[in-house]
Amino acid sequence: MSKPIGSTGIYGALVVAVRSFQTRREALVRIADLESRLARRPNVVEAVLFLMDVHKCDA
């Protein structure tokens, strides 16, 4: 025999599920942004080295 499901239990479960989904989606967006920045890092280093060479700077 199954127990009746209360509306508060369903609502609470939905709140937790929605928040979990939002947190995961935000994390995936953040990870994608960080991966993109990491992929562009060699370009930034190359540009810095180029500018240092053009302006005869050393570290």
Biopython code that builds the backbone (N, CA, C, O; Angstrom):
import numpy as np
from Bio.PDB.StructureBuilder import StructureBuilder

atoms = [
    (1, "MET", "N", (0.842, -1.177, 0.000)),
    (1, "MET", "CA", (0.000, 0.000, 0.000)),
    (1, "MET", "C", (0.891, 1.245, 0.000)),
    (1, "MET", "O", (1.825, 1.335, 0.797)),
    (2, "SER", "N", (0.617, 2.185, -0.866)),
    (2, "SER", "CA", (1.440, 3.391, -0.942)),
    (2, "SER", "C", (0.813, 4.510, -0.127)),
    (2, "SER", "O", (-0.398, 4.556, 0.090)),
    (3, "LYS", "N", (1.671, 5.397, 0.308)),
    (3, "LYS", "CA", (1.216, 6.544, 1.093)),
    (3, "LYS", "C", (0.851, 7.691, 0.146)),
    (3, "LYS", "O", (1.425, 7.812, -0.936)),
    (4, "PRO", "N", (-0.091, 8.518, 0.550)),
    (4, "PRO", "CA", (-0.404, 9.691, -0.286)),
    (4, "PRO", "C", (0.769, 10.681, -0.264)),
    (4, "PRO", "O", (1.466, 10.820, 0.741)),
    (5, "ILE", "N", (0.960, 11.339, -1.358)),
    (5, "ILE", "CA", (2.045, 12.315, -1.468)),
    (5, "ILE", "C", (1.482, 13.692, -1.143)),
    (5, "ILE", "O", (0.509, 14.140, -1.750)),
    (6, "GLY", "N", (2.112, 14.359, -0.172)),
    (6, "GLY", "CA", (1.650, 15.688, 0.217)),
    (6, "GLY", "C", (2.195, 16.758, -0.715)),
    (6, "GLY", "O", (3.262, 16.596, -1.307)),
    (7, "SER", "N", (1.460, 17.846, -0.840)),
    (7, "SER", "CA", (1.889, 18.922, -1.729)),
    (7, "SER", "C", (3.166, 19.593, -1.238)),
    (7, "SER", "O", (3.964, 20.067, -2.047)),
    (8, "THR", "N", (3.372, 19.639, 0.085)),
    (8, "THR", "CA", (4.596, 20.266, 0.594)),
    (8, "THR", "C", (5.817, 19.439, 0.238)),
    (8, "THR", "O", (6.877, 19.994, -0.050)),
    (9, "GLY", "N", (5.683, 18.117, 0.253)),
    (9, "GLY", "CA", (6.798, 17.256, -0.127)),
    (9, "GLY", "C", (7.167, 17.422, -1.582)),
    (9, "GLY", "O", (8.347, 17.463, -1.930)),
    (10, "ILE", "N", (6.170, 17.515, -2.427)),
    (10, "ILE", "CA", (6.418, 17.710, -3.859)),
    (10, "ILE", "C", (7.032, 19.077, -4.111)),
    (10, "ILE", "O", (7.983, 19.206, -4.881)),
    (11, "TYR", "N", (6.486, 20.095, -3.461)),
    (11, "TYR", "CA", (7.002, 21.455, -3.643)),
    (11, "TYR", "C", (8.462, 21.532, -3.193)),
    (11, "TYR", "O", (9.301, 22.106, -3.886)),
    (12, "GLY", "N", (8.753, 20.959, -2.048)),
    (12, "GLY", "CA", (10.133, 20.972, -1.551)),
    (12, "GLY", "C", (11.082, 20.268, -2.489)),
    (12, "GLY", "O", (12.190, 20.742, -2.739)),
    (13, "ALA", "N", (10.642, 19.128, -3.012)),
    (13, "ALA", "CA", (11.484, 18.387, -3.954)),
    (13, "ALA", "C", (11.708, 19.189, -5.232)),
    (13, "ALA", "O", (12.807, 19.185, -5.787)),
    (14, "LEU", "N", (10.674, 19.872, -5.695)),
    (14, "LEU", "CA", (10.816, 20.693, -6.901)),
    (14, "LEU", "C", (11.760, 21.872, -6.669)),
    (14, "LEU", "O", (12.565, 22.205, -7.539)),
    (15, "VAL", "N", (11.664, 22.495, -5.508)),
    (15, "VAL", "CA", (12.556, 23.614, -5.182)),
    (15, "VAL", "C", (14.005, 23.138, -5.191)),
    (15, "VAL", "O", (14.876, 23.791, -5.766)),
    (16, "VAL", "N", (14.256, 22.011, -4.557)),
    (16, "VAL", "CA", (15.619, 21.462, -4.518)),
    (16, "VAL", "C", (16.091, 21.113, -5.934)),
    (16, "VAL", "O", (17.230, 21.406, -6.295)),
    (17, "ALA", "N", (15.230, 20.496, -6.728)),
    (17, "ALA", "CA", (15.600, 20.094, -8.091)),
    (17, "ALA", "C", (15.902, 21.302, -8.967)),
    (17, "ALA", "O", (16.879, 21.296, -9.716)),
    (18, "VAL", "N", (15.075, 22.335, -8.880)),
    (18, "VAL", "CA", (15.283, 23.538, -9.694)),
    (18, "VAL", "C", (16.581, 24.222, -9.293)),
    (18, "VAL", "O", (17.360, 24.637, -10.151)),
    (19, "ARG", "N", (16.814, 24.339, -7.989)),
    (19, "ARG", "CA", (18.044, 24.996, -7.513)),
    (19, "ARG", "C", (19.277, 24.194, -7.936)),
    (19, "ARG", "O", (20.293, 24.769, -8.328)),
    (20, "SER", "N", (19.185, 22.889, -7.856)),
    (20, "SER", "CA", (20.290, 22.027, -8.273)),
    (20, "SER", "C", (20.567, 22.200, -9.768)),
    (20, "SER", "O", (21.722, 22.283, -10.184)),
    (21, "PHE", "N", (19.514, 22.251, -10.564)),
    (21, "PHE", "CA", (19.657, 22.450, -12.001)),
    (21, "PHE", "C", (20.306, 23.796, -12.297)),
    (21, "PHE", "O", (21.204, 23.879, -13.135)),
    (22, "GLN", "N", (19.860, 24.850, -11.616)),
    (22, "GLN", "CA", (20.423, 26.183, -11.839)),
    (22, "GLN", "C", (21.893, 26.227, -11.448)),
    (22, "GLN", "O", (22.711, 26.812, -12.158)),
    (23, "THR", "N", (22.224, 25.618, -10.334)),
    (23, "THR", "CA", (23.615, 25.599, -9.878)),
    (23, "THR", "C", (24.500, 24.864, -10.877)),
    (23, "THR", "O", (25.601, 25.314, -11.193)),
    (24, "ARG", "N", (24.011, 23.738, -11.369)),
    (24, "ARG", "CA", (24.780, 22.974, -12.358)),
    (24, "ARG", "C", (24.950, 23.763, -13.649)),
    (24, "ARG", "O", (26.038, 23.783, -14.226)),
    (25, "ARG", "N", (23.888, 24.410, -14.106)),
    (25, "ARG", "CA", (23.972, 25.201, -15.335)),
    (25, "ARG", "C", (24.958, 26.353, -15.168)),
    (25, "ARG", "O", (25.752, 26.618, -16.070)),
    (26, "GLU", "N", (24.917, 27.043, -14.024)),
    (26, "GLU", "CA", (25.865, 28.137, -13.772)),
    (26, "GLU", "C", (27.292, 27.622, -13.729)),
    (26, "GLU", "O", (28.202, 28.278, -14.234)),
    (27, "ALA", "N", (27.497, 26.459, -13.133)),
    (27, "ALA", "CA", (28.833, 25.874, -13.069)),
    (27, "ALA", "C", (29.337, 25.533, -14.469)),
    (27, "ALA", "O", (30.506, 25.763, -14.776)),
    (28, "LEU", "N", (28.476, 24.995, -15.311)),
    (28, "LEU", "CA", (28.885, 24.651, -16.675)),
    (28, "LEU", "C", (29.251, 25.894, -17.480)),
    (28, "LEU", "O", (30.202, 25.874, -18.262)),
    (29, "VAL", "N", (28.497, 26.973, -17.290)),
    (29, "VAL", "CA", (28.817, 28.231, -17.975)),
    (29, "VAL", "C", (30.161, 28.765, -17.484)),
    (29, "VAL", "O", (30.980, 29.223, -18.280)),
    (30, "ARG", "N", (30.381, 28.703, -16.182)),
    (30, "ARG", "CA", (31.643, 29.185, -15.599)),
    (30, "ARG", "C", (32.820, 28.342, -16.101)),
    (30, "ARG", "O", (33.874, 28.880, -16.438)),
    (31, "ILE", "N", (32.637, 27.037, -16.147)),
    (31, "ILE", "CA", (33.698, 26.148, -16.632)),
    (31, "ILE", "C", (34.016, 26.446, -18.092)),
    (31, "ILE", "O", (35.186, 26.493, -18.472)),
    (32, "ALA", "N", (32.995, 26.646, -18.910)),
    (32, "ALA", "CA", (33.213, 26.961, -20.324)),
    (32, "ALA", "C", (33.980, 28.271, -20.470)),
    (32, "ALA", "O", (34.874, 28.380, -21.309)),
    (33, "ASP", "N", (33.632, 29.265, -19.652)),
    (33, "ASP", "CA", (34.334, 30.553, -19.697)),
    (33, "ASP", "C", (35.803, 30.382, -19.305)),
    (33, "ASP", "O", (36.690, 30.923, -19.965)),
    (34, "LEU", "N", (36.054, 29.639, -18.244)),
    (34, "LEU", "CA", (37.433, 29.432, -17.796)),
    (34, "LEU", "C", (38.244, 28.634, -18.816)),
    (34, "LEU", "O", (39.422, 28.917, -19.035)),
    (35, "GLU", "N", (37.613, 27.640, -19.436)),
    (35, "GLU", "CA", (38.315, 26.871, -20.469)),
    (35, "GLU", "C", (38.653, 27.760, -21.665)),
    (35, "GLU", "O", (39.728, 27.632, -22.250)),
    (36, "SER", "N", (37.752, 28.643, -22.021)),
    (36, "SER", "CA", (37.995, 29.564, -23.128)),
    (36, "SER", "C", (39.156, 30.502, -22.805)),
    (36, "SER", "O", (40.032, 30.738, -23.637)),
    (37, "ARG", "N", (39.145, 31.028, -21.587)),
    (37, "ARG", "CA", (40.231, 31.922, -21.173)),
    (37, "ARG", "C", (41.562, 31.188, -21.158)),
    (37, "ARG", "O", (42.585, 31.729, -21.579)),
    (38, "LEU", "N", (41.544, 29.957, -20.674)),
    (38, "LEU", "CA", (42.768, 29.165, -20.627)),
    (38, "LEU", "C", (43.286, 28.877, -22.037)),
    (38, "LEU", "O", (44.496, 28.889, -22.266)),
    (39, "ALA", "N", (42.393, 28.621, -22.964)),
    (39, "ALA", "CA", (42.797, 28.350, -24.343)),
    (39, "ALA", "C", (43.420, 29.584, -24.996)),
    (39, "ALA", "O", (44.285, 29.458, -25.862)),
    (40, "ARG", "N", (42.982, 30.773, -24.582)),
    (40, "ARG", "CA", (43.517, 32.018, -25.165)),
    (40, "ARG", "C", (44.809, 32.485, -24.487)),
    (40, "ARG", "O", (45.461, 33.404, -24.980)),
    (41, "ARG", "N", (45.179, 31.877, -23.387)),
    (41, "ARG", "CA", (46.352, 32.314, -22.641)),
    (41, "ARG", "C", (47.633, 32.324, -23.484)),
    (41, "ARG", "O", (48.398, 33.283, -23.383)),
    (42, "PRO", "N", (47.901, 31.318, -24.297)),
    (42, "PRO", "CA", (49.118, 31.379, -25.127)),
    (42, "PRO", "C", (49.140, 32.606, -26.052)),
    (42, "PRO", "O", (50.207, 33.166, -26.307)),
    (43, "ASN", "N", (47.985, 33.021, -26.547)),
    (43, "ASN", "CA", (47.924, 34.215, -27.402)),
    (43, "ASN", "C", (48.320, 35.453, -26.611)),
    (43, "ASN", "O", (49.014, 36.328, -27.128)),
    (44, "VAL", "N", (47.887, 35.527, -25.375)),
    (44, "VAL", "CA", (48.211, 36.686, -24.534)),
    (44, "VAL", "C", (49.711, 36.708, -24.249)),
    (44, "VAL", "O", (50.346, 37.760, -24.325)),
    (45, "VAL", "N", (50.267, 35.562, -23.926)),
    (45, "VAL", "CA", (51.711, 35.492, -23.665)),
    (45, "VAL", "C", (52.499, 35.888, -24.911)),
    (45, "VAL", "O", (53.476, 36.632, -24.829)),
    (46, "GLU", "N", (52.066, 35.387, -26.053)),
    (46, "GLU", "CA", (52.740, 35.738, -27.307)),
    (46, "GLU", "C", (52.663, 37.243, -27.567)),
    (46, "GLU", "O", (53.646, 37.847, -27.998)),
    (47, "ALA", "N", (51.523, 37.840, -27.313)),
    (47, "ALA", "CA", (51.360, 39.286, -27.515)),
    (47, "ALA", "C", (52.237, 40.076, -26.558)),
    (47, "ALA", "O", (52.850, 41.067, -26.953)),
    (48, "VAL", "N", (52.301, 39.651, -25.315)),
    (48, "VAL", "CA", (53.142, 40.335, -24.331)),
    (48, "VAL", "C", (54.606, 40.248, -24.746)),
    (48, "VAL", "O", (55.326, 41.246, -24.710)),
    (49, "LEU", "N", (55.039, 39.075, -25.133)),
    (49, "LEU", "CA", (56.436, 38.914, -25.567)),
    (49, "LEU", "C", (56.733, 39.752, -26.801)),
    (49, "LEU", "O", (57.813, 40.332, -26.912)),
    (50, "PHE", "N", (55.784, 39.821, -27.727)),
    (50, "PHE", "CA", (55.962, 40.641, -28.917)),
    (50, "PHE", "C", (56.114, 42.115, -28.542)),
    (50, "PHE", "O", (57.008, 42.799, -29.040)),
    (51, "LEU", "N", (55.243, 42.592, -27.670)),
    (51, "LEU", "CA", (55.309, 44.000, -27.256)),
    (51, "LEU", "C", (56.598, 44.294, -26.484)),
    (51, "LEU", "O", (57.193, 45.362, -26.631)),
    (52, "MET", "N", (57.016, 43.339, -25.667)),
    (52, "MET", "CA", (58.276, 43.533, -24.948)),
    (52, "MET", "C", (59.446, 43.626, -25.934)),
    (52, "MET", "O", (60.368, 44.417, -25.736)),
    (53, "ASP", "N", (59.403, 42.826, -26.982)),
    (53, "ASP", "CA", (60.461, 42.848, -27.975)),
    (53, "ASP", "C", (60.436, 44.164, -28.760)),
    (53, "ASP", "O", (61.481, 44.763, -29.011)),
    (54, "VAL", "N", (59.232, 44.610, -29.145)),
    (54, "VAL", "CA", (59.107, 45.842, -29.914)),
    (54, "VAL", "C", (59.606, 47.034, -29.106)),
    (54, "VAL", "O", (60.272, 47.917, -29.646)),
    (55, "HIS", "N", (59.286, 47.061, -27.820)),
    (55, "HIS", "CA", (59.651, 48.194, -26.976)),
    (55, "HIS", "C", (60.952, 47.958, -26.199)),
    (55, "HIS", "O", (61.300, 48.731, -25.306)),
    (56, "LYS", "N", (61.649, 46.904, -26.543)),
    (56, "LYS", "CA", (62.942, 46.581, -25.956)),
    (56, "LYS", "C", (62.879, 46.536, -24.423)),
    (56, "LYS", "O", (63.710, 47.124, -23.732)),
    (57, "CYS", "N", (61.884, 45.832, -23.923)),
    (57, "CYS", "CA", (61.697, 45.673, -22.468)),
    (57, "CYS", "C", (62.144, 44.262, -22.087)),
    (57, "CYS", "O", (62.079, 43.326, -22.884)),
    (58, "ASP", "N", (62.598, 44.145, -20.846)),
    (58, "ASP", "CA", (62.848, 42.814, -20.336)),
    (58, "ASP", "C", (62.236, 42.683, -18.948)),
    (58, "ASP", "O", (61.983, 43.672, -18.261)),
    (59, "ALA", "N", (62.014, 41.475, -18.569)),
    (59, "ALA", "CA", (61.327, 41.225, -17.305)),
    (59, "ALA", "C", (62.205, 41.448, -16.169)),
    (59, "ALA", "O", (61.786, 41.281, -15.023)),
]
sb = StructureBuilder()
sb.init_structure("model")
sb.init_model(0)
sb.init_chain("A")
sb.init_seg("    ")
for serial, (resi, resn, name, xyz) in enumerate(atoms, 1):
    if name == "N":
        sb.init_residue(resn, " ", resi, " ")
    sb.init_atom(name, np.array(xyz, "f"), 0.0, 1.0, " ", f" {name:<3s}", serial, name[0])
structure = sb.get_structure()
